[in-house]
């Protein structure tokens, strides 16, 4: 049984930082690209970032470039999202997800490409 478990969310002031973690189990981690998505109240789920197995091939949505960094520790089956310079508009539930990595990076921003999802962790940024 595949499980993705996120942690690290919370309440932070604008300009602050948080580090999200997502630990995967029940799958062969190196076979999957790992992504982060977010969903704010009343909005659709939005792509944030993704990384292939090597960790060197990453892709971000424009609104987080230069502020967020995705990384992974394959020995720990864990993917991270370091979020700096947080803004109130970053407030959302953040989800990690796993996709078969033999896909072009250009399609990995599409949530339909992901097979497994975590339960989400709330990030709230106060102004």
KEBA-976087 format. One record per residue (C-alpha): residue number from 1; residue in three letters; x, y, z. Coordinates in pm, 1 decimal. Example, Ala and Ser with C-alpha at 12.3 -4.5 7.8 and 13.67 -1.06 7.14 Angstrom:
1; ALA; 1230.0; -450.0; 780.0
2; SER; 1367.0; -106.0; 714.0
***
This chain:
1; UNK; 0.0; 0.0; 0.0
2; UNK; 145.4; 331.3; -110.0
3; UNK; 147.1; 608.3; 146.5
4; UNK; 266.0; 967.7; 118.1
5; UNK; 274.2; 1151.2; 448.0
6; UNK; 333.8; 1526.2; 457.2
7; UNK; 452.7; 1723.0; 757.0
8; UNK; 594.3; 2064.1; 840.4
9; UNK; 300.2; 2290.4; 774.1
10; UNK; 192.4; 2561.5; 1013.4
11; UNK; 131.5; 2929.8; 1072.2
12; UNK; 404.4; 3177.3; 979.0
13; UNK; 428.9; 3551.1; 926.4
14; UNK; 484.5; 3698.1; 584.8
15; UNK; 853.4; 3687.8; 497.4
16; UNK; 910.4; 3377.9; 705.7
17; UNK; 1009.9; 3026.1; 608.3
18; UNK; 876.1; 2673.0; 637.8
19; UNK; 1011.1; 2337.2; 527.7
20; UNK; 763.2; 2072.9; 422.4
21; UNK; 852.1; 1704.8; 416.6
22; UNK; 682.6; 1413.0; 247.6
23; UNK; 784.0; 1058.1; 331.1
24; UNK; 685.9; 787.4; 85.3
25; UNK; 636.5; 418.4; 153.6
26; UNK; 509.2; 120.7; -42.3
27; UNK; 668.3; 223.0; -370.6
28; UNK; 1010.4; 214.2; -538.1
29; UNK; 1098.1; 575.4; -475.4
30; UNK; 1359.8; 606.3; -751.4
31; UNK; 1095.9; 521.9; -1014.0
32; UNK; 890.1; 827.2; -933.1
33; UNK; 907.5; 1196.9; -991.8
34; UNK; 780.8; 1378.2; -684.6
35; UNK; 574.6; 1691.9; -695.2
36; UNK; 418.6; 1948.3; -467.2
37; UNK; 78.3; 2100.6; -531.8
38; UNK; -134.9; 2339.1; -330.2
39; UNK; -500.7; 2424.7; -301.5
40; UNK; -639.4; 2740.7; -149.5
41; UNK; -1004.8; 2766.4; -39.8
42; UNK; -1235.1; 2803.8; -338.8
43; UNK; -955.2; 2748.7; -587.1
44; UNK; -836.8; 2461.2; -800.4
45; UNK; -535.2; 2253.5; -708.4
46; UNK; -223.9; 2429.8; -836.8
47; UNK; 116.3; 2292.3; -935.3
48; UNK; 406.7; 2420.0; -725.9
49; UNK; 720.2; 2217.4; -805.4
50; UNK; 845.1; 1879.3; -917.8
51; UNK; 1170.9; 1685.7; -924.5
52; UNK; 1293.9; 1369.6; -1090.2
53; UNK; 1482.0; 1093.1; -911.7
54; UNK; 1822.5; 1256.9; -947.1
55; UNK; 1704.1; 1574.8; -779.3
56; UNK; 1893.4; 1784.4; -1030.6
57; UNK; 1604.1; 1811.1; -1273.6
58; UNK; 1345.7; 2043.1; -1119.8
59; UNK; 1058.8; 2256.5; -1240.9
60; UNK; 866.3; 2533.1; -1061.5
61; UNK; 561.4; 2740.1; -1119.9
62; UNK; 657.3; 3100.9; -1187.6
63; UNK; 506.7; 3240.8; -867.6
64; UNK; 746.9; 3046.2; -643.6
65; UNK; 1068.3; 3061.1; -846.2
66; UNK; 1353.1; 3200.6; -639.3
67; UNK; 1158.8; 3149.2; -314.0
68; UNK; 1086.0; 2775.6; -299.1
69; UNK; 1327.4; 2486.0; -342.9
70; UNK; 1229.3; 2124.4; -398.3
71; UNK; 1475.3; 1850.9; -306.7
72; UNK; 1472.6; 1482.2; -228.0
73; UNK; 1665.9; 1233.8; -16.7
74; UNK; 1632.1; 901.8; -194.6
75; UNK; 1789.7; 713.6; 94.9
76; UNK; 1504.9; 834.8; 315.8
77; UNK; 1228.9; 814.2; 53.4
78; UNK; 1154.0; 1175.2; 131.2
79; UNK; 1091.4; 1488.0; -73.2
80; UNK; 1115.1; 1837.4; 72.7
81; UNK; 985.1; 2180.6; -11.6
82; UNK; 1182.9; 2465.8; 140.8
83; UNK; 967.0; 2776.5; 132.1
84; UNK; 1128.6; 3115.0; 194.1
85; UNK; 997.6; 3470.9; 172.9
86; UNK; 645.8; 3343.4; 222.5
87; UNK; 353.6; 3560.2; 118.6
88; UNK; -10.9; 3554.7; 229.7
89; UNK; -103.3; 3428.1; -117.4
90; UNK; 99.3; 3113.3; -45.2
91; UNK; -165.1; 3013.0; 208.6
92; UNK; -307.7; 2675.4; 106.1
93; UNK; -314.6; 2306.7; 179.3
94; UNK; 3.3; 2161.2; 33.1
95; UNK; 4.4; 1812.0; -113.4
96; UNK; 287.8; 1592.4; -227.7
97; UNK; 233.4; 1347.7; -510.5
98; UNK; 418.3; 1076.5; -701.3
99; UNK; 427.0; 1032.0; -1078.9
100; UNK; 607.3; 778.1; -1293.2
101; UNK; 916.7; 971.8; -1383.4
102; UNK; 950.1; 847.1; -1742.5
103; UNK; 750.8; 1148.5; -1859.9
104; UNK; 857.1; 1484.2; -2000.1
105; UNK; 904.0; 1751.8; -1736.4
106; UNK; 660.1; 1966.0; -1931.8
107; UNK; 368.4; 1738.5; -1838.6
108; UNK; 458.2; 1695.9; -1472.9
109; UNK; 278.5; 2018.9; -1383.9
110; UNK; -48.3; 1840.0; -1462.8
111; UNK; -200.1; 1679.2; -1152.4
112; UNK; -359.2; 1407.5; -1366.1
113; UNK; -7.9; 1270.1; -1426.9
114; UNK; 32.1; 1179.3; -1060.0
115; UNK; -69.1; 839.1; -933.1
116; UNK; -43.3; 881.9; -559.5
117; UNK; -124.3; 1170.5; -325.9
118; UNK; -68.5; 1258.3; 35.7
119; UNK; -335.9; 1386.6; 268.8
120; UNK; -205.6; 1743.9; 269.1
121; UNK; -60.4; 1983.7; 523.9
122; UNK; -192.8; 2332.7; 594.3
123; UNK; 30.9; 2634.3; 540.9
124; UNK; -101.9; 2968.1; 660.8
125; UNK; 89.9; 3290.7; 602.9
126; UNK; -29.2; 3592.5; 798.5
127; UNK; 23.2; 3947.3; 677.3
***
